[in-house]
Amino acid sequence: MNNTTIGLFTGLLLALAAVFGGFGGFLLALGLGIVGALLGAHRDGIIDLGSLLRSRGRG
């Protein structure tokens, strides 16, 4: 398994605690799964989240 897959499963497993909330829990699980997949893809070098978070020197 690569980091993207591990990140996805981690996000989904963390969301299991909130899944018992019905549709809101489903949306939370989906959101946490996406965040986990993004962090895993960043660790694999597929995407660069650092470029999105860096401030651009405006001034």
Backbone as JSON Lines, residues from 0, in Angstrom:
{"i":0,"aa":"M","n":[0.84,-1.18,0.0],"ca":[0.0,0.0,0.0],"c":[0.88,1.25,0.0]}
{"i":1,"aa":"N","n":[0.45,2.23,-0.75],"ca":[1.19,3.48,-0.76],"c":[0.57,4.46,0.24]}
{"i":2,"aa":"N","n":[1.19,5.61,0.38],"ca":[0.74,6.58,1.38],"c":[-0.64,7.14,1.07]}
{"i":3,"aa":"T","n":[-1.0,7.23,-0.2],"ca":[-2.32,7.73,-0.55],"c":[-3.4,6.79,-0.04]}
{"i":4,"aa":"T","n":[-3.22,5.51,-0.23],"ca":[-4.19,4.52,0.24],"c":[-4.25,4.5,1.76]}
{"i":5,"aa":"I","n":[-3.1,4.56,2.41],"ca":[-3.06,4.56,3.87],"c":[-3.74,5.82,4.4]}
{"i":6,"aa":"G","n":[-3.5,6.96,3.77],"ca":[-4.15,8.2,4.19],"c":[-5.65,8.15,4.02]}
{"i":7,"aa":"L","n":[-6.12,7.56,2.93],"ca":[-7.55,7.42,2.7],"c":[-8.18,6.54,3.78]}
{"i":8,"aa":"F","n":[-7.58,5.38,4.05],"ca":[-8.12,4.48,5.07],"c":[-8.06,5.1,6.46]}
{"i":9,"aa":"T","n":[-7.01,5.85,6.74],"ca":[-6.91,6.51,8.04],"c":[-8.02,7.54,8.21]}
{"i":10,"aa":"G","n":[-8.25,8.33,7.2],"ca":[-9.32,9.31,7.27],"c":[-10.69,8.66,7.44]}
{"i":11,"aa":"L","n":[-10.92,7.57,6.74],"ca":[-12.2,6.88,6.86],"c":[-12.35,6.22,8.23]}
{"i":12,"aa":"L","n":[-11.28,5.65,8.74],"ca":[-11.36,5.02,10.06],"c":[-11.57,6.05,11.16]}
{"i":13,"aa":"L","n":[-10.94,7.21,11.03],"ca":[-11.17,8.26,12.01],"c":[-12.61,8.76,11.96]}
{"i":14,"aa":"A","n":[-13.19,8.72,10.79],"ca":[-14.56,9.18,10.64],"c":[-15.58,8.18,11.17]}
{"i":15,"aa":"L","n":[-15.21,6.94,11.38],"ca":[-16.15,5.94,11.87],"c":[-16.75,6.34,13.21]}
{"i":16,"aa":"A","n":[-16.0,7.08,14.0],"ca":[-16.52,7.54,15.29],"c":[-17.69,8.49,15.1]}
{"i":17,"aa":"A","n":[-17.74,9.18,13.97],"ca":[-18.8,10.15,13.73],"c":[-19.88,9.65,12.79]}
{"i":18,"aa":"V","n":[-19.73,8.46,12.25],"ca":[-20.67,7.95,11.26],"c":[-22.06,7.72,11.85]}
{"i":19,"aa":"F","n":[-22.12,7.54,13.14],"ca":[-23.41,7.24,13.76],"c":[-24.31,8.45,13.81]}
{"i":20,"aa":"G","n":[-23.94,9.52,13.16],"ca":[-24.75,10.74,13.14],"c":[-25.65,10.85,11.92]}
{"i":21,"aa":"G","n":[-25.87,9.78,11.18],"ca":[-26.75,9.82,10.01],"c":[-26.06,10.45,8.82]}
{"i":22,"aa":"F","n":[-26.8,11.31,8.1],"ca":[-26.27,11.93,6.88],"c":[-25.1,12.86,7.19]}
{"i":23,"aa":"G","n":[-25.18,13.55,8.33],"ca":[-24.06,14.41,8.74],"c":[-22.8,13.6,8.97]}
{"i":24,"aa":"G","n":[-22.94,12.42,9.57],"ca":[-21.8,11.54,9.76],"c":[-21.23,11.04,8.45]}
{"i":25,"aa":"F","n":[-22.1,10.77,7.49],"ca":[-21.65,10.35,6.17],"c":[-20.83,11.45,5.51]}
{"i":26,"aa":"L","n":[-21.31,12.69,5.59],"ca":[-20.57,13.81,5.0],"c":[-19.24,14.03,5.69]}
{"i":27,"aa":"L","n":[-19.22,13.85,7.02],"ca":[-17.97,13.99,7.75],"c":[-16.99,12.88,7.35]}
{"i":28,"aa":"A","n":[-17.48,11.66,7.21],"ca":[-16.63,10.55,6.78],"c":[-16.07,10.81,5.38]}
{"i":29,"aa":"L","n":[-16.9,11.32,4.51],"ca":[-16.45,11.62,3.15],"c":[-15.39,12.72,3.16]}
{"i":30,"aa":"G","n":[-15.62,13.75,3.95],"ca":[-14.66,14.85,4.04],"c":[-13.33,14.41,4.62]}
{"i":31,"aa":"L","n":[-13.37,13.63,5.7],"ca":[-12.13,13.15,6.3],"c":[-11.4,12.18,5.38]}
{"i":32,"aa":"G","n":[-12.14,11.4,4.61],"ca":[-11.51,10.5,3.65],"c":[-10.78,11.28,2.55]}
{"i":33,"aa":"I","n":[-11.38,12.37,2.11],"ca":[-10.75,13.2,1.09],"c":[-9.49,13.86,1.64]}
{"i":34,"aa":"V","n":[-9.57,14.37,2.88],"ca":[-8.4,14.99,3.49],"c":[-7.28,13.96,3.66]}
{"i":35,"aa":"G","n":[-7.62,12.75,4.1],"ca":[-6.61,11.7,4.24],"c":[-5.98,11.33,2.92]}
{"i":36,"aa":"A","n":[-6.79,11.26,1.87],"ca":[-6.25,10.94,0.55],"c":[-5.33,12.04,0.04]}
{"i":37,"aa":"L","n":[-5.71,13.3,0.29],"ca":[-4.86,14.41,-0.14],"c":[-3.53,14.42,0.6]}
{"i":38,"aa":"L","n":[-3.55,14.18,1.9],"ca":[-2.31,14.15,2.66],"c":[-1.42,12.98,2.23]}
{"i":39,"aa":"G","n":[-2.03,11.84,1.96],"ca":[-1.26,10.7,1.47],"c":[-0.66,10.95,0.1]}
{"i":40,"aa":"A","n":[-1.43,11.58,-0.78],"ca":[-0.92,11.9,-2.11],"c":[0.21,12.92,-2.03]}
{"i":41,"aa":"H","n":[0.14,13.82,-1.07],"ca":[1.22,14.77,-0.85],"c":[2.49,14.05,-0.42]}
{"i":42,"aa":"R","n":[2.35,13.09,0.49],"ca":[3.5,12.32,0.95],"c":[4.09,11.46,-0.15]}
{"i":43,"aa":"D","n":[3.25,10.99,-1.08],"ca":[3.74,10.2,-2.21],"c":[4.38,11.07,-3.28]}
{"i":44,"aa":"G","n":[4.2,12.37,-3.2],"ca":[4.77,13.27,-4.2],"c":[3.88,13.45,-5.43]}
{"i":45,"aa":"I","n":[2.64,13.03,-5.34],"ca":[1.72,13.15,-6.48],"c":[1.24,14.59,-6.61]}
{"i":46,"aa":"I","n":[0.93,15.22,-5.47],"ca":[0.51,16.61,-5.48],"c":[1.38,17.39,-4.49]}
{"i":47,"aa":"D","n":[1.42,18.7,-4.66],"ca":[2.23,19.55,-3.78],"c":[1.31,20.51,-3.05]}
{"i":48,"aa":"L","n":[0.96,20.15,-1.81],"ca":[0.09,21.0,-1.02],"c":[0.83,22.24,-0.51]}
{"i":49,"aa":"G","n":[2.14,22.16,-0.42],"ca":[2.92,23.29,0.06],"c":[2.78,24.5,-0.83]}
{"i":50,"aa":"S","n":[2.67,24.29,-2.13],"ca":[2.52,25.42,-3.05],"c":[1.17,26.1,-2.87]}
{"i":51,"aa":"L","n":[0.18,25.36,-2.42],"ca":[-1.14,25.97,-2.19],"c":[-1.15,26.77,-0.89]}
{"i":52,"aa":"L","n":[-0.33,26.37,0.08],"ca":[-0.36,26.99,1.39],"c":[0.63,28.13,1.56]}
{"i":53,"aa":"R","n":[1.61,28.22,0.67],"ca":[2.6,29.29,0.75],"c":[1.96,30.63,0.38]}
{"i":54,"aa":"S","n":[2.31,31.65,1.13],"ca":[1.81,32.97,0.78],"c":[2.67,33.57,-0.33]}
{"i":55,"aa":"R","n":[2.03,34.27,-1.18],"ca":[2.76,34.91,-2.28],"c":[3.14,36.31,-1.83]}
{"i":56,"aa":"G","n":[4.38,36.66,-2.02],"ca":[4.9,37.93,-1.55],"c":[4.29,39.11,-2.26]}
{"i":57,"aa":"R","n":[3.13,39.5,-1.81],"ca":[2.48,40.68,-2.4],"c":[2.83,41.88,-1.56]}
{"i":58,"aa":"G","n":[2.99,42.98,-2.18],"ca":[3.23,44.1,-1.34],"c":[3.81,45.23,-2.02]}
